[in-house]
Amino acid sequence: MPRAIQTLATVADARAFVAAERAAGRRIALVPTMGALHEGHLELVRVAREHADTVVASVFVNPMQFGPHEDLDRYPRSPEADTQQLIVLGAEAVFMPEPDEMYPHGRSSTVVTAGHLGTVLEGRSRPGHFDGVLTVVTKLLSIVQPEVAVFGEKDAQQLFLVRRMVDDLNLPVEVVGVPTVREPDGLALSSRNALLRGGERQDALVLSRALEAAGAASDRGVEAMLAAAQSVFQADSGAQLDYLAVVDPATFTPASADHRGRVQVLVAARVGTVRLIDNLITTVP
């Protein structure tokens, strides 16, 4: 019989819950989120259940990963609805701290830095973003101490950097990536989709169409993939392209023109006031 979900508001609450679970011999999975849960998040919870006896989802809009001109105040928040969805899926706990619980002395003076790869692509457009991400993920891993942590593959650079951090710092956790969940028309699910207004929802499809075009051109090489994706944006005035890149997923560095094998196509664009990202993994034969 499913247990009632535990709502954990403090670090002490979370540590006490985890200690009891571990004393009972249960394996723990953590699903870090910023809330406004959608089907993509729920799939993370389902996958976490496959890897553990106890699933803890965190819901925390992390101020450290937002820049001064980004949408921290506008970021969608729905804590009651989030908790209800987690109850339906049978999660054992939701860790939902306030910012001053996670950062009792204000912005953390100790920061986990992402290095050079934290300054390119998303990092170039959002300076300091990945330092904030890695810092809060480290804090969550320290608090919950899970055997498994589950992340979505839509945030490709984030997933790469989290995996590298876990490896670099010898953290005792398995990082599991879950494929992007999409709407029937191809739009990648994102909490920010709720901010799209009017025709912007249709305009946002340019991201997935560009990725499809790049994938269709993969047999002609990396440069043809980039050209195909760029042509989709050039034919569509509904979105402003931020960056488009093809990287080697093993290193997250740009794939050379003569690259063969797996590649990851990354795209970011602004639709109205909403900034969206997406990616596609394919193979250059």
C-alpha positions in Angstrom: 0.0 0.0 0.0 1.5 3.4 -1.0 2.6 5.6 1.9 1.4 9.1 2.4 3.8 11.7 0.9 6.0 13.6 3.3 6.4 17.3 2.7 9.8 18.4 3.8 10.3 22.1 4.3 13.7 22.2 6.0 17.1 20.6 5.6 16.7 19.0 9.0 13.3 17.5 7.9 14.9 16.1 4.8 17.9 14.6 6.6 15.6 13.0 9.2 13.4 11.5 6.6 16.4 10.1 4.6 18.0 8.7 7.8 14.8 6.8 8.5 14.5 5.5 5.0 18.1 4.3 5.0 17.7 2.7 8.4 14.8 0.7 6.8 17.2 -0.5 4.1 15.6 1.5 1.3 17.4 2.8 -1.8 16.8 6.5 -2.5 16.4 8.4 -5.8 16.3 12.2 -6.0 14.5 14.1 -8.8 15.6 17.7 -8.6 13.1 20.1 -10.1 12.1 23.8 -10.0 8.4 22.9 -9.8 5.6 23.8 -12.2 5.7 20.1 -12.9 4.6 18.8 -16.3 4.7 15.4 -18.0 8.4 15.6 -18.5 9.0 15.9 -14.8 6.6 13.1 -14.1 8.5 10.8 -16.4 11.6 11.6 -14.3 9.7 10.4 -11.2 8.5 7.2 -13.0 12.1 6.4 -14.0 13.3 7.2 -10.5 10.9 4.6 -9.2 12.5 2.0 -11.5 15.9 2.6 -9.7 14.9 3.0 -6.1 12.5 2.1 -3.3 12.0 5.7 -2.2 11.6 8.7 -4.5 12.3 12.2 -3.2 11.4 15.1 -5.6 12.8 18.5 -4.8 10.8 21.6 -5.8 13.0 24.7 -5.5 13.3 27.7 -7.8 17.1 28.3 -7.3 17.9 32.0 -7.3 21.6 31.3 -7.9 21.0 30.1 -11.4 19.1 33.2 -12.5 20.9 36.3 -13.8 19.9 39.9 -12.8 17.7 40.3 -16.0 16.3 36.8 -16.1 12.8 35.6 -15.3 13.2 34.5 -11.6 10.1 36.4 -10.5 8.1 35.3 -13.5 9.1 31.6 -13.3 5.9 29.5 -12.9 5.2 28.3 -9.4 2.4 25.8 -8.5 3.4 24.0 -5.2 0.0 22.6 -4.4 -0.5 21.2 -7.9 3.0 19.9 -7.9 2.4 18.0 -4.6 -0.8 16.5 -5.9 0.9 15.2 -9.0 3.6 13.6 -6.9 1.0 12.0 -4.7 -0.7 10.4 -7.8 2.7 9.0 -8.8 3.4 7.7 -5.4 6.5 9.7 -4.5 7.4 9.2 -0.9 8.6 12.8 -0.2 8.8 16.3 -1.7 11.5 18.6 -0.4 10.2 22.1 -0.9 12.5 24.6 1.0 12.3 28.4 0.9 15.3 30.3 -0.5 16.5 31.3 3.0 16.5 27.7 4.1 18.8 26.7 1.3 20.9 29.9 1.5 20.6 31.1 5.1 23.4 33.6 4.8 22.2 35.0 1.4 23.9 34.1 -1.8 26.4 31.3 -1.2 30.0 32.4 -1.0 31.1 28.9 -1.7 30.3 28.0 -5.3 30.9 24.9 -7.4 32.2 26.2 -10.7 31.5 24.7 -14.1 34.8 25.7 -15.6 35.2 26.6 -19.3 32.2 24.5 -20.5 30.0 26.5 -18.1 30.8 29.7 -20.1 29.8 28.5 -23.6 26.4 28.0 -25.3 23.9 28.3 -22.4 26.7 29.7 -20.2 27.6 32.4 -22.7 24.0 33.6 -22.8 23.5 33.1 -19.1 26.7 34.0 -17.3 27.1 32.2 -13.9 24.0 30.0 -14.6 25.8 26.7 -14.4 27.8 27.7 -11.3 24.4 28.2 -9.7 23.1 24.9 -11.0 26.0 22.9 -9.8 26.1 24.6 -6.4 22.4 23.8 -5.7 22.7 20.2 -7.1 25.7 19.6 -4.8 23.6 20.9 -1.9 20.7 18.7 -2.8 22.9 15.7 -3.1 24.5 16.4 0.2 21.2 16.8 1.9 19.4 13.8 0.4 22.4 11.6 -0.2 20.6 9.5 -2.9 22.0 6.5 -4.6 20.4 7.8 -7.9 19.7 11.3 -9.2 17.5 11.6 -12.2 17.7 14.5 -14.8 16.0 15.3 -18.1 18.0 15.2 -21.3 16.3 18.4 -22.6 18.8 20.4 -20.5 21.7 18.7 -22.3 24.5 21.0 -21.1 23.3 20.8 -17.5 23.2 17.0 -17.6 26.7 16.9 -19.1 28.1 19.2 -16.4 26.3 17.4 -13.5 27.7 14.1 -14.7 31.2 15.6 -15.0 30.9 17.2 -11.5 29.9 13.9 -10.0 32.9 12.2 -11.7 35.3 15.0 -10.8 34.3 15.1 -7.1 33.9 11.4 -6.7 30.3 11.8 -5.5 28.6 8.4 -4.6 25.6 8.8 -6.8 24.5 7.4 -10.2 23.2 10.1 -12.6 20.4 8.9 -14.8 19.3 10.8 -17.9 15.7 10.6 -19.3 14.8 11.4 -22.9 13.0 14.6 -23.6 9.2 14.3 -23.4 7.4 16.2 -26.2 3.9 17.4 -27.2 2.4 15.6 -30.1 3.5 18.4 -32.4 7.1 18.1 -31.3 7.5 20.9 -28.8 9.7 19.9 -25.9 7.9 20.1 -22.6 9.1 23.0 -20.4 7.7 24.9 -17.4 8.4 28.0 -19.4 5.9 26.9 -22.1 3.2 28.2 -19.7 4.5 31.7 -20.3 3.9 31.6 -24.1 1.1 33.8 -25.2 -1.3 33.6 -28.2 0.6 32.7 -31.4 3.9 32.2 -29.5 3.0 28.6 -28.8 3.0 27.9 -32.6 6.1 30.0 -33.1 8.0 27.9 -30.6 7.7 24.9 -32.9 10.6 26.4 -34.9 13.0 24.8 -32.4 11.9 21.2 -33.0 11.5 21.8 -36.7 15.1 23.1 -36.9 16.3 20.0 -35.1 14.4 17.7 -37.4 16.0 19.5 -40.4 19.4 19.0 -38.9 18.7 15.3 -38.3 17.5 14.8 -41.8 20.8 16.3 -43.2 23.0 14.2 -40.9 24.1 11.9 -43.8 25.7 15.0 -45.4 27.8 16.0 -42.4 28.0 18.5 -39.6 28.1 21.7 -41.8 25.0 20.5 -43.8 23.2 19.9 -40.5 23.9 23.4 -39.3 22.9 24.9 -42.6 19.6 23.0 -42.7 18.7 24.1 -39.2 19.7 27.7 -39.8 17.5 27.8 -42.9 14.4 26.8 -40.8 15.0 29.9 -38.6 15.7 32.1 -41.6 12.3 31.2 -43.0 10.5 31.8 -39.6 10.2 35.3 -38.1 8.5 34.1 -34.9 11.6 33.3 -32.9 15.0 35.0 -32.4 17.8 32.5 -32.6 20.3 32.6 -29.7 22.6 29.8 -30.7 22.8 26.7 -32.8 25.6 24.2 -32.4 26.6 20.6 -33.1 28.8 19.1 -30.4 30.4 15.8 -29.7 28.2 14.5 -26.8 31.2 12.8 -25.2 33.1 16.1 -24.7 30.4 18.8 -25.4 32.9 20.5 -27.6 32.1 21.5 -31.2 32.0 18.7 -33.7 34.5 19.2 -36.5 33.4 19.3 -40.1 34.7 15.8 -40.7 33.2 14.3 -37.5 31.7 10.9 -37.8 29.6 9.1 -35.2 27.2 10.5 -32.5 26.5 14.2 -32.4 24.2 16.4 -30.4 22.5 19.4 -32.0 21.7 22.2 -29.6 19.4 25.1 -30.1 18.2 28.1 -28.0 15.8 30.8 -29.1 13.6 33.5 -27.7 9.9 33.4 -28.5 8.4 36.7 -27.4 9.9 37.1 -23.9 10.3 33.4 -23.3 13.7 31.7 -23.8 13.5 28.0 -24.9 16.1 25.3 -25.5 16.0 21.9 -27.2 18.4 19.3 -28.5 18.7 16.2 -30.6 21.1 13.3 -30.6 21.8 11.7 -33.9 24.6 10.0 -35.9 26.7 11.2 -38.8 27.3 8.0 -40.7 
